[in-house]
Amino acid sequence: MKAVILKGYGEMEKLEYAQVPKPIPQPGKVLIKLVASSILPKNCGLKPPL
């Protein structure tokens, strides 16, 4: 499945598009299909590391 992975703190350059294995839900859990999502500009300027 397609994924956007955050590789560290910082700007948009830290986001990486990747193909990852589809997760298999554990007993009592569900898998939800997400069709669309947004990234707000303020979310890209994440907090600096502690």
PAFI-442194 format. One record per atom (N, C-alpha, C, O): x, y, z; residue number from 1. Coordinates in steps of 0.1 Angstrom, whole numbers. Layout:
BEGIN
[[X; Y; Z]; NUM]
...
//
This chain:
BEGIN
[[8; -12; 0]; 1]
[[0; 0; 0]; 1]
[[9; 12; 0]; 1]
[[21; 12; 4]; 1]
[[3; 23; -4]; 2]
[[11; 36; -5]; 2]
[[11; 42; 9]; 2]
[[2; 41; 17]; 2]
[[22; 49; 12]; 3]
[[23; 56; 25]; 3]
[[32; 68; 24]; 3]
[[41; 69; 15]; 3]
[[30; 78; 33]; 4]
[[39; 89; 34]; 4]
[[45; 88; 48]; 4]
[[38; 88; 58]; 4]
[[58; 87; 48]; 5]
[[65; 85; 60]; 5]
[[73; 97; 64]; 5]
[[80; 103; 56]; 5]
[[72; 101; 77]; 6]
[[80; 112; 82]; 6]
[[93; 107; 87]; 6]
[[94; 99; 97]; 6]
[[104; 111; 81]; 7]
[[117; 106; 84]; 7]
[[125; 115; 94]; 7]
[[137; 112; 97]; 7]
[[119; 125; 100]; 8]
[[125; 133; 110]; 8]
[[118; 146; 112]; 8]
[[108; 149; 105]; 8]
[[123; 154; 120]; 9]
[[118; 168; 122]; 9]
[[122; 177; 111]; 9]
[[133; 176; 106]; 9]
[[113; 186; 107]; 10]
[[117; 196; 97]; 10]
[[107; 199; 87]; 10]
[[95; 197; 89]; 10]
[[111; 203; 75]; 11]
[[102; 207; 65]; 11]
[[97; 195; 56]; 11]
[[99; 184; 60]; 11]
[[91; 198; 45]; 12]
[[85; 188; 36]; 12]
[[95; 178; 31]; 12]
[[91; 167; 28]; 12]
[[108; 182; 31]; 13]
[[118; 173; 26]; 13]
[[119; 160; 35]; 13]
[[125; 150; 30]; 13]
[[114; 161; 47]; 14]
[[115; 150; 56]; 14]
[[104; 139; 53]; 14]
[[104; 129; 59]; 14]
[[94; 143; 45]; 15]
[[83; 134; 41]; 15]
[[88; 125; 29]; 15]
[[94; 130; 20]; 15]
[[85; 112; 30]; 16]
[[90; 103; 19]; 16]
[[78; 94; 15]; 16]
[[71; 89; 23]; 16]
[[76; 93; 2]; 17]
[[66; 84; -3]; 17]
[[72; 70; -4]; 17]
[[83; 69; -8]; 17]
[[64; 60; 0]; 18]
[[69; 47; 0]; 18]
[[58; 36; -2]; 18]
[[46; 40; 0]; 18]
[[61; 24; -6]; 19]
[[52; 13; -6]; 19]
[[56; 5; 6]; 19]
[[67; 1; 8]; 19]
[[46; 2; 14]; 20]
[[48; -6; 26]; 20]
[[38; -18; 26]; 20]
[[27; -17; 19]; 20]
[[41; -29; 33]; 21]
[[31; -40; 34]; 21]
[[18; -36; 40]; 21]
[[18; -28; 50]; 21]
[[7; -41; 35]; 22]
[[-6; -39; 41]; 22]
[[-6; -45; 55]; 22]
[[-3; -57; 56]; 22]
[[-10; -38; 66]; 23]
[[-10; -43; 79]; 23]
[[-21; -54; 80]; 23]
[[-32; -52; 74]; 23]
[[-19; -64; 89]; 24]
[[-29; -74; 92]; 24]
[[-34; -71; 106]; 24]
[[-26; -72; 115]; 24]
[[-47; -68; 107]; 25]
[[-52; -65; 120]; 25]
[[-52; -77; 130]; 25]
[[-54; -88; 126]; 25]
[[-48; -74; 142]; 26]
[[-48; -85; 152]; 26]
[[-63; -88; 156]; 26]
[[-72; -80; 154]; 26]
[[-65; -99; 163]; 27]
[[-79; -102; 167]; 27]
[[-85; -91; 176]; 27]
[[-78; -86; 185]; 27]
[[-97; -87; 173]; 28]
[[-103; -76; 181]; 28]
[[-100; -62; 175]; 28]
[[-105; -52; 181]; 28]
[[-92; -61; 165]; 29]
[[-88; -49; 159]; 29]
[[-94; -48; 145]; 29]
[[-99; -58; 139]; 29]
[[-94; -36; 139]; 30]
[[-100; -34; 126]; 30]
[[-89; -26; 117]; 30]
[[-81; -19; 123]; 30]
[[-90; -27; 104]; 31]
[[-82; -20; 95]; 31]
[[-91; -10; 88]; 31]
[[-101; -14; 82]; 31]
[[-88; 3; 88]; 32]
[[-97; 13; 82]; 32]
[[-90; 18; 69]; 32]
[[-78; 22; 70]; 32]
[[-97; 18; 58]; 33]
[[-92; 23; 46]; 33]
[[-94; 38; 46]; 33]
[[-105; 44; 47]; 33]
[[-83; 46; 44]; 34]
[[-83; 60; 43]; 34]
[[-82; 64; 29]; 34]
[[-72; 60; 22]; 34]
[[-91; 72; 24]; 35]
[[-92; 75; 10]; 35]
[[-84; 88; 7]; 35]
[[-77; 90; -3]; 35]
[[-85; 98; 16]; 36]
[[-78; 111; 15]; 36]
[[-75; 117; 28]; 36]
[[-82; 114; 38]; 36]
[[-65; 125; 28]; 37]
[[-61; 132; 41]; 37]
[[-54; 145; 36]; 37]
[[-49; 146; 25]; 37]
[[-53; 154; 45]; 38]
[[-46; 167; 42]; 38]
[[-34; 168; 52]; 38]
[[-34; 163; 63]; 38]
[[-25; 176; 47]; 39]
[[-13; 180; 56]; 39]
[[-14; 195; 57]; 39]
[[-13; 202; 47]; 39]
[[-16; 200; 69]; 40]
[[-16; 214; 72]; 40]
[[-2; 220; 72]; 40]
[[7; 213; 77]; 40]
[[0; 232; 67]; 41]
[[14; 238; 67]; 41]
[[20; 238; 81]; 41]
[[32; 236; 83]; 41]
[[11; 241; 91]; 42]
[[17; 241; 105]; 42]
[[22; 228; 110]; 42]
[[30; 227; 119]; 42]
[[16; 217; 104]; 43]
[[21; 203; 107]; 43]
[[34; 200; 101]; 43]
[[41; 191; 107]; 43]
[[38; 207; 91]; 44]
[[51; 204; 85]; 44]
[[63; 211; 93]; 44]
[[74; 206; 92]; 44]
[[60; 221; 100]; 45]
[[70; 228; 108]; 45]
[[70; 221; 122]; 45]
[[66; 228; 132]; 45]
[[73; 209; 123]; 46]
[[71; 202; 136]; 46]
[[80; 207; 146]; 46]
[[90; 214; 144]; 46]
[[77; 203; 159]; 47]
[[85; 207; 170]; 47]
[[100; 202; 169]; 47]
[[102; 191; 163]; 47]
[[109; 210; 173]; 48]
[[123; 205; 173]; 48]
[[125; 194; 183]; 48]
[[118; 193; 192]; 48]
[[135; 185; 180]; 49]
[[137; 174; 190]; 49]
[[141; 180; 204]; 49]
[[146; 190; 205]; 49]
[[137; 172; 214]; 50]
[[139; 176; 228]; 50]
[[154; 173; 232]; 50]
[[158; 175; 243]; 50]
//
